[in-house]
């Protein structure tokens, strides 16, 4: 049996981006995280799983309450580094969207996705 724990479409306001003005004014980021647990997690015990509230707290700490960075890739890595500390997590998939990313002309959605698997 495969168990996946997720947090989808969690929108937060934060100051990250390649341009100085993006790191000075909050803008929306939409984060979806899916974590696959190691097999045989079948106890009815919150400590034997990954609490989806912990995913939300990780986003709050690493995206909202962190120093500004230039790349969404860096933000995804920070989330993976934190979530992968839980020994019950076998793999992580993160999708980060930046709806108000500055493009040369209207249209499109800036997206970064990262996958991680425990070796």
C-alpha positions in Angstrom: 0.0 0.0 0.0 1.3 3.5 -0.9 0.3 6.4 1.3 0.7 10.0 0.1 0.1 13.0 2.3 -0.6 16.3 0.6 -1.2 20.0 0.8 -2.6 21.5 -2.4 -2.9 25.0 -3.6 -1.8 26.7 -0.4 -1.5 30.4 -1.3 0.9 32.6 0.7 2.2 36.1 0.3 6.0 36.5 0.3 8.9 38.6 -1.0 11.0 36.4 -3.3 12.2 36.9 -6.9 15.0 37.6 -9.2 14.4 41.3 -9.3 14.9 43.7 -6.4 11.3 45.0 -6.5 10.1 41.4 -6.1 12.0 41.0 -2.9 10.6 44.3 -1.5 6.9 43.8 -2.0 4.8 40.7 -1.1 3.3 38.7 -4.0 1.4 35.5 -4.1 3.0 32.0 -4.3 0.8 28.9 -4.6 2.4 25.7 -3.3 1.3 22.1 -3.6 3.3 19.4 -1.8 2.9 15.6 -2.0 4.9 13.3 0.3 5.0 9.5 -0.2 5.5 7.6 3.0 7.6 4.5 3.5 5.7 1.3 3.2 4.0 -0.3 6.3 2.8 2.9 7.9 -0.4 1.4 9.2 -0.8 2.4 12.8 -3.6 4.7 13.9 -1.0 7.1 15.4 -0.3 10.7 14.3 3.4 10.2 15.2 3.6 7.3 12.7 2.8 9.5 9.7 3.4 13.0 8.3 0.9 15.5 9.6 -0.3 17.6 6.7 -0.4 20.6 9.1 3.4 20.2 9.3 3.5 20.7 5.5 1.7 24.0 6.0 4.0 25.0 8.8 7.0 24.2 6.7 5.7 26.5 3.9 5.0 29.3 6.5 8.5 29.0 7.9 10.5 28.5 4.7 8.5 30.8 2.4 6.7 33.5 4.4 9.0 33.9 7.4 12.4 33.5 5.6 14.9 35.9 4.1 14.1 36.7 0.4 15.7 34.6 -2.2 15.9 35.0 -6.0 14.7 31.6 -7.2 11.7 29.4 -6.7 14.1 26.5 -7.1 15.8 27.6 -3.9 12.5 27.8 -2.1 11.5 24.3 -3.2 14.9 22.9 -2.1 14.4 24.5 1.4 11.1 22.8 1.7 12.5 19.5 0.6 15.4 19.8 3.0 13.0 20.3 5.8 10.3 17.8 5.0 12.8 15.0 4.1 14.1 15.1 7.7 11.0 13.1 8.6 12.3 9.5 8.4 8.9 8.2 7.3 9.0 10.3 4.1 10.2 8.3 1.1 9.7 10.9 -1.7 8.5 14.5 -2.1 6.9 16.3 -5.0 6.6 20.1 -4.9 4.9 22.4 -7.3 5.3 26.2 -6.8 3.4 28.7 -8.8 4.0 32.5 -9.0 0.9 34.0 -10.5 2.2 37.6 -10.6 5.7 36.8 -12.0 6.9 39.6 -14.2 6.8 38.5 -17.8 7.7 40.5 -20.9 4.1 40.5 -22.0 0.7 39.2 -20.6 0.0 35.5 -20.4 1.4 32.4 -18.8 2.0 31.1 -15.3 5.5 30.7 -13.7 5.9 27.2 -12.3 8.7 25.3 -10.7 8.4 21.6 -9.8 10.9 19.5 -7.9 11.0 15.8 -7.0 13.0 14.2 -4.3 13.5 10.5 -3.4 15.3 9.1 -0.4 18.4 7.1 -1.5 
